[in-house]
Structures are given as structure tokens and as C-alpha cells.
Amino acid sequence: MTTIDNRLNEMWAGCLKNDRKQQELLYRTMAPKMLAICMRYANDKDEAQDILQEGFIKMFNNAHRYRGEGSLEGWIRHIMVNTAISRYRKLKPMVLVDELPEQNDYYANGYNAHGLEAKDLLKIIQKLPQTYRSVFNMYAIEGYSHQEIGNQLGMSELLSRTNLHRARAILKDKVARLTSDRHCLAC
């Protein structure tokens, strides 16, 4: 076990005793990583911070449920993702997959992601419609199956697959445009 794991376990032991200092220390230690997760599901940083706060409140209120199986960080991450999904369900806009015009040239243009920074990709993901963004994050980043996504978001497995396909197409198009714009600026 690493020194970081030992420190996290010490903080966690304090959290289980409702030690406010240990709770704050754990929050300060884990918040930056968890905020990055929340940013993938949120429209902006303010919404991500709301998800983060709500997730930590859930985590502290349910601290007794962590049994030490798996990593503490993984358990906290799972809570953050579920909090973001719950928020999505509450605010779920009625977005049908056919609301965005389909363009047949999405796959025609290859792209070179060389030079794109993570913040640029995050901005592109955040601009996806909420349903597409949630499905994309859950499948491509969190590793959920389409059946699990459908169950979590209240849609069919086929609709989950369709939303993922469309999200990827939009992302490829936007990345291609961004990289070509940058290439033109460098000329």
C-alpha cells in the first residue's frame, strides 16, 4: 500500500468518526479529481461544482456503506457518476435523436487530434446535447454497457447505441473542424 493510500485510509477512518477536519481534508484531497469527472457530465463549471457538492454529501451520509472492498477513490468516483446521472434524470430534457440534422460527411473527414489539449476535448464534449453527453461519458469513459445505460437513463438499449453513434459523429466533426482551424491558423 502506498503512502497516499495510507493517508486516504487515515482520513477515511476519521470520516467514519464524523471528524470534520478529516472530512475536509478528504474533500480537499479528492475534489480536484472528482471535479474533473463531474465536468464531463455538466454543462459548465458551476453545474459540475453542484454535482461535486451533492456527491460528497451523499458520500459522507453513506460512509458506512463503503466496506473497504476496492479502492476508496473508485467508490467515491462511482458516487460522483451516479450523482451526475441522477441530476440528469431530474433535469432530463426531452431531446430526441432526430433533433440534430444528420450529416453524412461525419465519417468522411479523418482528423488528427495531435495538438488538442484535454481542456479542448472537454469543451467539445460539454457542448454535446445532454443525452448524447451522458451516454458518451457512461459508455466511452465509465465503461457502462448499453443495457446499463438504458436502465440508468430510462431508454432502450438501441436508443443508447444510437445516441452514442451520433455523439461520436458530432465529436469527430467538431474535432476535425477544430484541428483544421488550428492548422489554418498555423499556415
N, C-alpha and C positions, 0 to 999 in steps of 0.2 A: 504494500500500500504506500502510495506516495505521500509526501508531506502535505500536499494540497488536499488529498483525500482525508488525511488525519485531521486537518483544520476544519474541513467541512463536517466531519463526524462530530468534532467537538462543538461546533456551532449548532449542529442539529440536536445534540444532547441537551444543550441549553434551551433550544426552541421547544423541545418536549416538556421542559420545566417552566415554560412561559417566561423565560428570561428575555426581557425586552432588548437588552444590549446584544444578546446573541442573535435575536431575530433581526435586528437592524444590521448587524454585521453580515449575516447570511444574505439579507436583501442586497446590501451594497456589493457583496461579492458576486452574486448570481445575476443581478439586474441587467448588467450590460449584455450578457449572452442571451438572456431571456427576452430582452427588448428587441434584439435582432430577429428572434423568432416571431415575435408579435408584429414587427414591421412588415413581415411577408404577408400577413393576413389583413393588415389595416390599410386604410386609405391614406393616412398621414401619420406623422409622429405623435400628435395629440391622441388620436384613436389608439395607437399602439401603446402609449403610456397608460391609457384607461384599461386596456386589456391586461397589461402587466400588473397594474394595481389590483385589479379584480382577481387575477390569477394568484398573486401572492396571498391575498386574503383567503382565498379558497385553500391554498396550500397550508397556511397556518391554522385555519379552522379544522383541517382534516389531517393534521400532522400525525395523529395516532394511526392513520391508515397505512403509512409507509412502514413496511416490515423489514426493511434492510435488504430486500431481495432486489438485485440490480443496483444500478448506480443511483444515488440521490439526485444527481443532476438530470439523469434520464427521467426520473419520476417527476421532477419539477417541470421539465420540458413538456412532458405529456400533459400536465395540468394546464400549461400555457396554451398548448394547441387546442385542448378541449374547451378552454375558456374562449378562445377566438372563434371556435366553431359554434359554441353556444350563443355568442354575440351575433354571429352571422344569422343563426336561426331566428333570433328575436327581431333582427332588423332586415330580414330577408326581403330584398326587393323582388318583385315579380319580373324576372328577366328571362325571356325565352331565348333559346339558342338561335332562333331565326331573326332576332332583332338586329344583329350586326350583318351587314352585307357580306356575302361570301365572295371571296376573290380567288379566282383560280390560279393566280400567279404567286400565291404564298410560297409554294414549294419550288417554283421555277428559279427563284433567285437564291443562290448559295450565299453564305455570309461568312465573314471572317471576324470572329469575336476578338481577335488579337487587339489589345489595347483597351478593351472595355473594362471598366472597373466595376467592382461589386455594387457600388452605390448606383451606378448607371443601370445595371440589371435590376436592382431593387426598384428603382423608379419606374422602369418599364413594367415590371410585374404589378406594381401598385396601381398602374393605370388600367389594368385589365378590369372588365366588369366583375363585380363581387363574386358571382357564381363561378366564373372561369378561374378567378384568382384562388378561390378556396379549393376547387377541385385540383388545380395545378399544384398548389402547395401540398395538399394532402397526398397526392399520388407521387409527384416527382421528388418531393423533398422529405416528407414524413414517411413514405413507404406504405400508405394505406392501399388496400385493393379497391377496385371499383365497387365491389359489393359493400365493403365497409363504408366507402364514401357515400354511396347511395343511402345506406342506413342512417348515417350521421346527418346527412343534409336533406333527407326526405325526397330522394329522387330515384329513378330506376338506375340499374347498372348501365344500361345502354345510354341513358342521358348523361351519366357521369363520363363515359367513354367519349361521347360526342363533345361535351364541354371541354374535356382535356385536349381532344384533337383541335378544336377551334382555338383554345388558349395557346397551344403550341404554335399554331399557324400565325396567330396575331403576334406572338413573341418573336418568331422568326422574321416576320415582316418588319417589325419595329427595330430589331437588332440590325437587320440588313440596311435599313434606312439610316440608322444612327452611324453605323460604321462607314457607309458610303458618304454621308455628310462630313464625317471626320476626315475621310480620305480626301474629299474635295477641298476641304479647308487646308490640308497639308500640301496641296499641289501648288 
